[in-house]
């Protein structure tokens, strides 16, 4: 393992969980008004320990975890009362934002001959919703009233190469997904990849106007006009007609590459529409993009869009291995605070997995790390809170050694053929 690289990564970890910073966030959020039994740093460490194995299901578990670390244990009722305050939710959101901004590691980079090298960032946008306690249906109404009267949605903007969360927003499930897209002016020189729930012709026009690139799944009902054919059916059959009228003419055995046009007020958005047949779903998948055809043919566009699956893996880690949505309580601040705690826990696990990959120079699986990192997270967190810092370097290196041995990717060669490396990305240490 490279000691210099490990020392740099350790400094970032220490900055993310600086006790003075955590206390400051506790005071600014209102959680720590006076020096009482509730200590912000102890609360954070207990939440991380309890959430890490994905088995935490009750507030009593958190209270016991807190008491195991605290010099002044708290009874259940005062502990519950502190977490029921809106200040707890604000504290956890502020802390999560602080930690996410510090635990950033670039682990992928475009290869010299691969795709995506011309973009400063490749941003993946998606959302994930889940039901919460029905009593919270007023502040958090769900889209499916009968099954889930109360539900929340997390809208995430994710930077692919450094696997950093650029933005995460917690909203009621009924809120518009499009409202959480990055401002078009911030996407100059970047590529935005998103699912069909986010597509909006006016937004895409603004992204292109500001010098950004987009790749979004489109719906047939958006019904743009076909104005040219690069690959697919004969031009005479589809040009000058709306998409809904020509879907039956599209080829199923090979991708279709069309040029389509949407009306955007007094202007028009003209871009490519790559369509291919999904035999399993028995329907066409339509991808709207302004990626240049001379560099990104129809197959390459499909490959780049497949990278969006990486954000689905992120959501799986949150839900399956960080106790997201595990709590059933009618207290909105507790629900919100626990959601942020789950995201924080998953971020720490990912940082350790990425650090192990860079230092040991072996491909690691963030999903495997999410499953087993709890085995080394306890000693690491104890070292963080221990007086002085003598224990922390050894605990950090031990965690990286464990993950480099036990969380390696199962099929690194397959990643180059059909996984996230198929588009020309490569590990930064390669």
C-alpha positions in Angstrom: 0.0 0.0 0.0 1.2 3.5 -0.8 1.7 5.4 2.5 1.6 8.9 1.0 -1.7 8.2 -0.8 -3.1 6.7 2.4 -2.1 9.7 4.5 -3.8 12.1 2.1 -7.0 10.0 2.3 -6.8 9.9 6.1 -6.5 13.7 6.3 -9.8 14.0 4.3 -11.5 11.6 6.6 -10.3 13.5 9.7 -11.5 16.8 8.2 -14.9 15.3 7.5 -15.3 14.2 11.2 -13.5 17.0 12.9 -15.0 17.2 16.4 -15.0 21.0 16.4 -16.8 21.2 13.1 -19.4 18.7 14.3 -20.0 20.7 17.4 -20.3 23.9 15.4 -22.9 22.3 13.2 -24.7 21.1 16.3 -24.9 24.7 17.6 -25.9 26.3 14.3 -28.7 23.8 13.8 -30.0 24.4 17.3 -29.4 20.8 18.4 -26.8 21.9 21.0 -28.1 25.0 22.7 -26.5 24.2 26.1 -24.0 21.6 27.2 -26.2 18.8 28.2 -26.1 15.0 27.9 -26.6 15.0 24.1 -23.1 15.4 22.6 -23.2 15.8 18.7 -20.0 13.9 18.0 -21.1 11.0 20.2 -24.5 11.0 18.5 -23.0 10.9 15.0 -20.6 8.0 15.9 -23.4 6.0 17.5 -25.6 6.5 14.4 -22.8 5.4 12.1 -22.1 2.3 14.1 -25.7 1.4 14.4 -26.6 2.0 10.8 -23.5 0.3 9.3 -24.7 -3.3 9.4 -28.1 -2.4 8.0 -30.0 -4.1 10.9 -31.0 -1.1 12.9 -34.8 -1.0 13.1 -35.7 0.8 16.4 -34.9 4.0 18.2 -34.0 1.9 21.2 -31.1 0.4 19.3 -29.8 3.9 18.7 -30.2 4.9 22.3 -28.2 1.8 23.4 -25.6 2.5 20.8 -25.3 6.1 22.1 -25.0 5.0 25.7 -22.3 2.5 24.8 -20.1 5.5 23.6 -21.2 8.2 26.0 -19.7 9.0 29.4 -23.2 10.2 30.5 -25.9 7.8 29.3 -29.3 9.0 28.4 -32.7 7.4 29.2 -34.9 6.6 26.3 -37.5 9.4 26.7 -35.0 12.4 26.8 -33.1 10.7 23.9 -36.3 10.4 21.9 -37.3 14.0 22.7 -34.0 15.3 21.4 -34.4 13.4 18.1 -38.0 14.6 17.7 -36.8 18.3 17.4 -36.5 19.8 13.9 -33.0 20.8 14.9 -32.0 17.1 14.7 -33.1 16.9 11.1 -31.2 20.1 10.2 -28.1 18.9 12.0 -28.0 15.6 10.1 -28.6 17.3 6.8 -25.9 19.9 7.4 -23.5 17.3 8.6 -24.2 15.0 5.6 -23.6 17.9 3.2 -20.3 18.7 5.0 -19.1 15.1 4.9 -20.1 14.6 1.2 -18.1 17.6 0.2 -15.0 16.3 2.0 -15.0 12.6 1.2 -14.4 13.0 -2.5 -12.0 10.6 -4.4 -11.6 10.5 -8.1 -11.5 6.8 -9.0 -12.3 6.8 -12.7 -11.0 8.7 -15.7 -11.6 8.6 -19.4 -9.0 6.7 -21.4 -7.0 8.3 -24.1 -9.0 6.5 -26.9 -12.3 6.1 -25.0 -15.5 8.1 -24.8 -16.4 10.9 -22.4 -13.0 12.5 -22.4 -14.3 15.8 -23.6 -16.6 16.4 -20.6 -15.6 18.0 -17.3 -18.2 16.0 -15.4 -20.6 13.1 -16.3 -23.6 13.7 -14.1 -26.2 11.0 -13.4 -29.7 12.2 -12.2 -32.3 9.9 -10.7 -34.7 9.6 -7.8 -35.8 6.9 -5.4 -39.0 6.9 -3.4 -40.3 4.9 -0.5 -43.2 4.8 1.9 -43.0 6.2 5.5 -45.5 6.2 8.4 -49.0 6.9 7.1 -49.5 9.6 9.8 -47.0 11.8 7.8 -49.3 12.0 4.7 -49.9 15.7 5.2 -46.2 16.9 5.0 -45.2 14.0 2.8 -48.1 12.9 0.5 -47.5 9.8 -1.6 -48.4 9.4 -5.2 -50.2 6.1 -4.5 -52.7 7.1 -1.8 -54.2 3.7 -1.3 -51.0 1.7 -0.9 -48.7 4.5 0.4 -50.5 7.5 1.7 -47.2 9.0 2.9 -43.9 8.7 0.9 -40.7 10.6 0.3 -38.4 10.8 -2.7 -34.7 11.4 -2.8 -33.5 13.3 -5.9 -29.8 12.7 -6.5 -27.3 14.3 -8.9 -24.2 12.1 -9.0 -20.8 12.7 -10.5 -19.7 9.5 -12.1 -15.9 9.7 -12.2 -15.4 10.6 -8.6 -18.7 9.0 -7.5 -19.6 12.1 -5.6 -23.1 13.2 -4.7 -23.3 16.7 -6.1 -26.8 17.2 -4.7 -29.4 15.2 -2.8 -32.8 16.7 -2.1 -35.5 15.2 0.1 -39.1 16.0 -1.1 -42.6 14.6 -0.8 -43.2 11.8 -3.4 -45.7 14.0 -5.2 -43.2 16.8 -6.1 -42.0 17.2 -9.7 -38.8 15.4 -10.5 -37.9 18.0 -13.1 -37.7 20.8 -10.5 -34.6 19.1 -9.0 -32.5 19.0 -12.2 -29.2 21.0 -12.1 -29.5 24.6 -13.5 -28.6 24.5 -17.2 -26.0 27.3 -16.7 -24.0 25.0 -14.4 -23.7 22.2 -17.1 -21.4 24.0 -19.5 -18.9 21.3 -20.7 -20.7 18.6 -18.8 -22.9 15.6 -19.8 -26.2 15.0 -18.0 -27.7 11.5 -18.1 -31.2 11.0 -16.7 -34.3 8.8 -16.9 -37.5 9.6 -18.8 -39.2 11.1 -15.8 -36.9 14.1 -16.0 -37.1 14.9 -19.7 -38.4 18.3 -20.7 -37.8 19.9 -24.1 -37.5 23.4 -22.7 -34.9 22.3 -20.2 -32.9 20.4 -22.8 -32.9 23.4 -25.1 -31.5 25.5 -22.2 -28.8 22.9 -21.5 -27.7 22.9 -25.1 -27.8 26.7 -25.3 -25.4 26.9 -22.3 -22.9 24.5 -23.9 -23.9 21.3 -22.0 -24.7 17.8 -23.4 -27.6 15.7 -22.4 -28.6 12.0 -22.8 -32.1 11.3 -21.5 -34.7 8.6 -22.1 -37.7 10.0 -23.9 -41.3 9.0 -23.9 -43.2 8.3 -27.1 -46.0 10.5 -25.9 -43.6 13.5 -26.0 -44.1 13.0 -29.8 -41.4 15.0 -31.5 -41.3 15.5 -35.3 -38.9 13.3 -37.3 -36.9 15.4 -39.7 -34.0 13.1 -40.8 -32.8 9.5 -40.6 -29.2 8.5 -40.1 -29.8 4.8 -39.4 -33.0 2.8 -39.4 -36.1 2.9 -41.6 -36.4 4.6 -45.0 -36.6 8.3 -44.8 -39.7 8.4 -47.0 -41.6 6.4 -44.4 -40.9 8.5 -41.3 -39.5 12.0 -42.2 -42.1 14.8 -41.6 -44.2 12.6 -39.3 -44.6 12.6 -35.5 -42.8 9.9 -33.6 -46.0 8.2 -32.4 -47.1 7.7 -36.0 -43.8 6.0 -37.1 -42.9 3.8 -34.1 -44.2 0.8 -36.1 -41.7 1.5 -38.8 -38.6 1.4 -36.6 -36.1 -1.4 -37.0 -36.0 -4.0 -34.2 -32.8 -5.9 -35.2 -30.6 -2.8 -35.1 -30.6 0.6 -33.5 -32.4 3.5 -35.1 -30.7 6.9 -35.2 -33.1 9.7 -36.1 -33.0 13.5 -36.0 -36.2 14.9 -34.3 -37.5 18.3 -33.4 -39.6 19.7 -30.5 -41.2 23.1 -30.5 -39.9 25.2 -27.5 -42.0 28.3 -27.5 -40.9 30.3 -30.6 -37.8 28.2 -31.0 -37.1 24.5 -31.7 -35.0 21.8 -30.1 -33.4 19.6 -32.8 -31.4 16.6 -31.5 -30.8 12.9 -32.1 -33.2 10.2 -31.0 -31.6 6.8 -30.7 -34.2 4.0 -30.5 -33.6 0.3 -29.9 -35.9 -2.6 -29.3 -36.0 -4.1 -25.8 -37.1 -7.7 -26.4 -37.6 -8.4 -22.7 -39.9 -5.4 -22.2 -41.3 -5.8 -25.7 -41.0 -2.0 -26.4 -38.7 0.5 -27.9 -36.3 2.5 -25.7 -35.9 6.1 -27.0 -32.8 8.1 -26.0 -32.7 11.9 -26.8 -29.2 13.3 -27.0 -27.1 16.1 -28.5 -23.9 13.9 -28.5 -22.2 14.2 -31.9 -22.9 11.3 -34.2 -19.4 11.3 -35.6 -18.0 10.4 -32.2 -21.0 8.6 -30.6 -22.8 6.2 -32.9 -26.1 4.7 -31.9 -24.4 1.8 -30.1 -22.1 4.1 -28.1 -25.1 6.3 -27.1 -26.7 3.1 -25.7 -23.5 2.2 -23.9 -23.2 5.6 -22.3 -26.8 5.5 -21.1 -26.2 2.2 -19.5 -23.9 4.0 -17.0 -27.1 5.3 -15.4 -27.4 1.9 -13.7 -24.6 2.9 -11.4 -26.9 5.3 -9.5 -29.4 2.4 -9.0 -26.6 0.5 -7.3 -26.2 3.5 -5.0 -29.8 3.4 -4.1 -29.6 -0.3 -3.4 -26.7 0.3 -1.0 -28.7 3.0 0.8 -31.8 0.8 1.2 -30.3 -2.6 1.8 -27.1 -1.9 3.7 -27.5 1.4 5.4 -30.9 1.1 7.1 -32.7 3.6 4.8 -36.5 3.4 5.3 -36.1 1.1 8.3 -37.8 3.3 10.9 -41.6 3.5 11.4 -42.3 6.7 13.3 -44.9 9.5 13.1 -42.2 12.1 13.9 -41.1 13.9 10.7 -37.8 15.2 12.2 -36.8 11.6 13.2 -37.7 10.3 9.7 -35.7 13.0 8.0 -32.8 12.7 10.4 -32.6 9.0 9.9 -32.7 9.3 6.1 -29.7 11.7 6.3 -27.9 9.3 8.7 -28.4 6.4 6.2 -26.9 8.5 3.4 -24.0 9.5 5.6 -23.3 5.9 6.6 -23.3 4.8 2.9 -21.0 7.7 2.0 -18.4 6.6 4.6 -18.5 3.0 3.4 -18.0 4.1 -0.2 -15.1 6.4 0.8 -13.4 3.5 2.5 -13.9 1.3 -0.6 -12.5 3.9 -2.9 -9.6 4.6 -0.6 -8.8 0.8 -0.5 -8.9 0.7 -4.3 -6.5 3.7 -4.7 -4.0 2.6 -2.0 -4.0 -1.2 -2.7 -4.5 -0.7 -6.5 -7.1 -3.4 -6.8 -10.6 -3.0 -8.2 -13.1 -2.9 -5.3 -16.8 -3.4 -5.3 -18.8 -0.7 -3.4 -21.7 -3.1 -3.0 -19.5 -5.7 -1.4 -17.9 -3.0 0.8 -21.4 -1.9 1.8 -22.1 -5.4 3.0 -18.9 -6.0 5.0 -17.5 -2.5 5.9 -19.4 -2.6 9.3 -16.9 -5.2 10.4 -14.1 -2.6 10.5 -16.1 0.6 10.9 -16.5 0.1 14.6 -12.8 0.2 15.5 -12.3 3.1 13.1 -15.0 5.2 14.7 -13.6 4.4 18.2 -10.2 5.7 17.0 -11.8 8.9 15.7 -13.3 9.7 19.1 -10.2 8.5 21.1 -8.0 11.2 22.8 -5.2 12.2 20.4 -4.8 10.7 17.0 -2.3 7.9 17.6 -4.9 5.1 17.0 -6.5 6.5 13.9 -3.8 5.9 11.3 -3.5 2.2 12.2 -7.3 1.7 12.3 -7.7 3.4 8.9 -5.0 1.3 7.3 -6.5 -1.8 8.8 -9.9 -0.9 7.3 -8.3 -0.4 3.9 -6.4 -3.7 4.1 -9.6 -5.6 5.1 -11.6 -4.1 2.2 -8.9 -4.6 -0.4 -8.9 -8.3 0.6 -12.6 -8.8 1.1 -14.4 -6.4 -1.2 -12.7 -6.9 -4.5 -14.8 -6.8 -7.7 -15.7 -10.3 -8.8 -15.3 -9.8 -12.6 -12.9 -6.9 -13.4 -12.4 -8.3 -16.9 -16.1 -8.4 -17.5 -16.3 -4.7 -16.5 -14.1 -3.8 -19.5 -16.3 -5.8 -21.9 -19.8 -4.9 -20.8 -19.6 -2.9 -17.5 -18.9 0.7 -16.6 -15.4 0.5 -18.2 -16.8 -0.5 -21.6 -17.1 3.1 -22.7 -13.4 3.7 -22.2 -13.3 4.7 -18.5 -10.4 3.3 -16.5 -9.3 3.3 -12.9 -7.2 6.3 -11.9 -4.4 4.1 -10.6 -4.2 2.0 -13.8 
